[in-house]
Amino acid sequence: MEKRLIDTLIRIVQSPETQFLDGAGLKDFRQRYGIGFPVGTTRVRFSDKDKAEIASLLKAKAGIDAAQVKPGAWQGLTRAEALDLGHEEKLARGAVKRDRISLKAVPGQALKLSGRHLSLPDYAHVDINWREITALGHPVALVVENYEVFDGLLRTEIAEALLEAGYADALVIYRGDATESRMDNVLAFLSAYSLPVIMFGDLDPASLVEASTFPNALAITVPEDPESAFCAFGNASLYARQVGPAFERLLDSTSPGVRIGAGWIHEQRKGLVQESMIGRGVKLRILLIG
C-alpha cells in the first residue's frame, strides 16, 4: 500500500469534514472498494459510515489503527520502519467481489431475475454477478443504505409504504460496503438497467445530500410522522457532525421533496438513523424527490 494513500485515508478518517479532493490514488481506492460518493468531477464525499469502513479496512488489511496513528507518520519511513505501524498489505490491490451485488425482493414478493421467480427465506438474499442477469422483472429499485436494515427488511414497515405508493414490486438492493455489494457495482447495475431509484437510508444531512445527487433518484423513504420519529429516535450529535453548506443548500432545492426533508432535519436539528425503524412499528411513506 502506498504511504501517500495510507496518509490520505488516515486524514479522512480523523477529519470532521465530509468532502475531499478526489486524487488519482483515492479515486482508485474508492473505485476498488466502493466507498465514497463523487461530488462533481474533483471531489468525493465520505459519510460517517464510509469513514468507519475505511478504518476497518486499514485495520483488517494493513494492521493500522486509524484512531491512533497520526497523519504523516508514514512519511520518511523505510519499509521496515513502516512495519512497526502496520503490517504491509497491498490494500489498494486487495481481492474484491467484482461486479457482484446483493439483491432481494420486498417482503411478500418474489425476486424476478433472468426469467425465474425466486421466493427466498426470511433474512436471505442473492449475491450475484449483475452482468450475468439476462432479464429483470422489477420496474424500480429500493436502495437500502444499511446492511442491518437490508437483512431485517421484513421487520420494517417498508412493504406497506411501497404498496401504498404503487411500488410493491421494487427490487431491493444493498447500497454496499467495502466487502459486499460495492457502490461502484450497484451504480453500474442501476445504470445498465436505467432503474428509477427509491432511497431507503438515514434521514440526516449526509444521506439527504447523497439522495439529492444519486443517479436517477425518484424518491426517499421517510417516517409517516417525522416529528414523532425525531422526538423518539433523533440524534442531535449526528446532525452536528454532518451539517454544512452542502446540506444547507438543500433548504432551497428545486425539488419540493428534498426541501421538505431538509426542512424536517433543519427544524429538529437531529439526524434519524435507519436502524431505528427496525422492529418498532415506525410507519413509513415514499416522498418523491425526482
N, C-alpha and C positions, 0 to 999 in steps of 0.2 A: 504494500500500500504506500502511495506517495506521501511523504511527510507533509507536503503542502496541503493535500486533501485532508489528511488527519487533522491538521491545524484548523482548516476551514470548518470541518464538521464539529470539532470541539467548540469553536466560537459560536456556531449556530445553536448548539445545544444550550450553551450557557447564556446566550443573549436574550434579553426580553423582547427584541424586535421579532417581527414575523416575516419580513421581506428582505431578500439578499440579492446581490448581483449574481447572475447565473453564468459563471465562468465555465470554461471547457471541462475542467475536471469535475466540477459539481454537476454539470449537465450530464456527463457520462455516468456519474454515480446515481443520480435520481432516475435516469432512464433505465438503468440496470435493475434498480430496486423498487421503482415505482413510488418513491417518496417525494412529496412536494408537488406544488401546482404552479405552472407557469403564469406569470403576470406580465402581459405584453411580450416583448421579444428579448428583454435584457434582465428581467428579474424573476425570482421564484419565491413562492410563499411556503413557509413551513409552519404548520399548526402545532399546538402543544403535543398532540398525538404523534405528529411526524417527528418532533424532536425526541420524544420518548423512544420511538422506533430506531432513530439514528443512534441514540445512546445504547440501546440494546444490541444493535449490530456491532458497534465499536467494542462492546464488552464481550460478545459471543465470538466474533470473528478475529478481533485483534487484541483482546485482553486489556482493553483500555477502559478505565473508569472515567467517563467524561465529566463527572462531577468533581473529580479530584485532580486530574491533570490540567495544568494551566495552558491556555493557548500559547503557542510559541515554544513549548517545552521540547518539541521535536526538532526545532531548528538548530543546526550546527552539530547535531549528534552523529556519531558513527552508527553503523548498523548494530554493532554490539551494544553500544550505549542505549540505543533505542529499545533494545530488548528488555531493558530494566523497566521501561514504562509500559510495555505491552508486547505480547508475542507477535512475531511477524506473520501476517497473512495477507494474501492478495485480495483484500476486501472488495476493491472495485472490480475484480475479475472473478468473484465468487460464483458458485453454482446458483443458478436461478431457474425458476419454473417458467420457461419461455412460452408465451402465448397461452398460458393456462389461466382460466378464470373460474370463480366459484358461483354456481347458479342454483336456484331452487324456484319453486312456484309459490304463489301466495297460498297460505294455509287454506286447505279445502279444494284447491285446484290442482290440475295435472301439469307437469312440466312437459312442454311440447318442443322436442328437438329432433331434427332430421327425420321427420315423419313418424316419430314414436311419441306416445303419451305415457309419461312415467309418473306413477304415484309413489312418492318417496315416504319412508317412515318419518315420524317426528324427529326433529333435530338432525336431519340428514340433508346433504346437498350433493351436487355433482361437481367434481373438479375435472374440467375438460379443456382440451386444446381448442380454442374457439375457431381456429381455421378448419377444423375437421367437421364443424357443424354444416350440414348441407341444406337445412331448411329450419325456419324459426316460426313457431306458431303463436307468438306474442306480439301485440302491436305497440307496447310501451314497456319501458324498463323502470323498475324501482331500484335505485342505487342506495344501498344501506351503508352508512358510514362506519359503524362499529360492529366488530365481529360478534360480541355478546348478543347484540340485538339481532343480527343476521341469523345466528344459530337458534336463538329463542324467539323467533318471529311470531310463532303461534301464541306466545304469552303477551303479545301486544294487541292493540285494537286496530291494527293496520288493515286487516281484511275487510272489516266493516266500512272503514273510511274509503278504501278503494272501490268497494261495491257501490257505495252511495255516489261516488264521483264518476262511475262508469268505467273504472279501470280494474275490474276484478281479475282480469286475465293478464295482469302485468307479469313480466319476467323479473325475478328478484336477483340482484347481483350484489355481491360483497364488493364494496369500494376498494378494498385491498390494503395490504401492509407490505412489509419488506419480503415476506416469505410466501404469501398466498394471495392470489388474485390481484397481482400488482396493478397499480393505477395505469401504467402505460398499456398493459394488456387490455384492461377494461375500456379505456378510451379508444383503442384500436378497434375493438369489437363493436362498441356503440357506433363508431363512425362507419364501419363497414356495412352495418345494417340500418343506418340512419334512424335509430330508435329515439323517439322523444323520451325525455328522462324526468322522472319524479324523484327528487332528492329526499331521502329519509335520514336525517342526521341530527346533530345537536342544534338547538336554537340559541346560538351565541354569535358574537361578531365574526369570528373566523369562518364558521360554517356558512353563514349567510353570504359573506363575501365570496366564498367558493361557489355557492349555488348560483349567485348572480352572474358568474362568468363561466359556469360549467357548460360545455358544448351541448346545444340542443335541450337545455333545461326547460321543462314545461311548467313544473310546479314544485313546491316543497310541502312536506308533511308537518303539520303544526297541531298543538293541542286544541280541542274544540273550545275549551275555556282557558285561554292563555293566562289570565290574571290569577286564577286559582292554581294553575300548574307552577307558575313562577313563585307564588307565595309558598307553596308546599315544598318545591324541589329546587328553586332557583339558587344559583351560586354567584354571589357578588364578586368574589375574588377572580372567578373565571372571566367575568366581564371586564374587570380592571386590567387583567393581563392582556386582553385581546383588543380592547377598544383603541381606535386610531383613525387616521384620515381615510383609509380605505373603507372602513365601516361607516364613518360619518357621512361620506358621500352617498351612501345608500339611502339616507334620510330624504334625499332629493332625487331618488332614482326615477327614471321614466316609467318603470314598472310599478303599477299600483300595489301588486302583491309584495314586491320587495320593500316598498315604502312602509306597508303595513307591518311586515315582520320586523324591520329595523326599528319602527316606532315602538313596538312592544318591548324590544330589548332595551332601547334607549330609555324608555319611561321607567322600566323596572330596575335598570342598572344591574342586571343579573344575566347570567347565562343558564341555559337549561340543558343538561346532558341527556343524551338519548337513552341511556340506561335507566333513567328514572321512569321511563314509560313501560318497563317490563314488569308484568305481574301486579300492577297497581290499578288497573282498570281505567287508565287515563284515556278518555275518548279523543280520537284524532279526526282531523279533516284535511283535505287536499286544498292547498292555497295556490292558485295559478300565479305564475310569475312571468311566463313566456308570452 
